Amino acid sequence: MSEFKPQIFSGVQPTGNLHLGNYLGALRKFVALQDQMDCIYCVVDLHSITAQLVHDDLKSQTRSITAAYLASGIDPVKHIVFNQSAVPQHAELAWIFNCVARIGWMNRMTQFKDKAGKDRENASLGLLAYPSLMAADILVYRATHVPVGDDQKQHLELTRDIAMKFNLDFAKKIKEIGKGVDITVGDQPVHAFFPMVEPLIEGPAPRVMSLKDGSKKMSKSDPSDLSRINLTDDADTVARKIRKAKTDPDALPSEVDGLKGRPEADNLVGIFAALSDRTKADVLSEYGGQQFSQFKPALAELAVNVLSPVNAEMRRLIDDPAHIDAVLKDGSERAGAIAEKTMKDVHEIVGLL
Ligand code: TRP
């Protein structure tokens, strides 16, 4: 092989309701990428037990993320949609990566530090090893491109570190079994079994902030439901949340520069721009000079128009769990076939009899 086959992989955890930020930042991007490469989209249920072990409704959360994938327009026939735990090779490769990655690498992860909080000794071992499972998710398909939010960049760098160490540590074996690919990393030639993944972070995706505090990201875990627009919110709720969104007393500026120091105004204009596939400058050329009392109804109407079809389809799917389970089963079988091949080679490379 002279090149890795281009392959997209990404995952979403089944914890909490998906919101507008997830839709604009992840789902819409996943949908757009379907025309460019083969895509594998996963519901990472094993990741969601790292921070909290016991969940009342993990199964229904997994179905709900799957419904969101499908309702947003991901095609589970052309591409692959499945849940992580149904393909046991993820956990198996993660174990091998636990032996590749160093404790020091894991201790440096900012997400671990944030999630573990002050009492790090009391965090689960799974939370520390989280990035190793994430690397396994991606590399068990030898995926080359991973659409993620900015906050996952460090985990992808770690994925590259794991791939690189594996490639170098097992260079001789990889040559022997003839499954490697000649790549250059920096200017170093490497005969690689695992590719160096590229994050896909750029794109139209804005950072969608809380509707109650323009300096905080819109979050599934914010105690105030008014801070976010959930994909399951009906039209009235979406409109009400936008009406109640925090703003300042000034009119909208006519230029993007005028949004500086006005995080709430910036956020609402950014949401408008993303929902209508326009630039903020373009939106302000139309709405500059208007009060929020005029802009908010326009934003609410736009949000309802864009989100209603997704919302309706999501509800329809959630009411048909048998269909969702069938989609996941089919996806797991197809994903499993690829993962099985990779693990067969990994056993050979590592020397597992
Ligand atoms: N850590 C990712 C997040 O919280 C979720 C995730 C798990 C993921 N495995 C992945 C994303 C593999 C991309 C690729 O957003």
Residues whose N, C-alpha, C, O or C-beta is under 5 A from the ligand:
A	BS01	LIG	F9 S10 G11 V12 Q13 V44 M134 D137 V146 P147
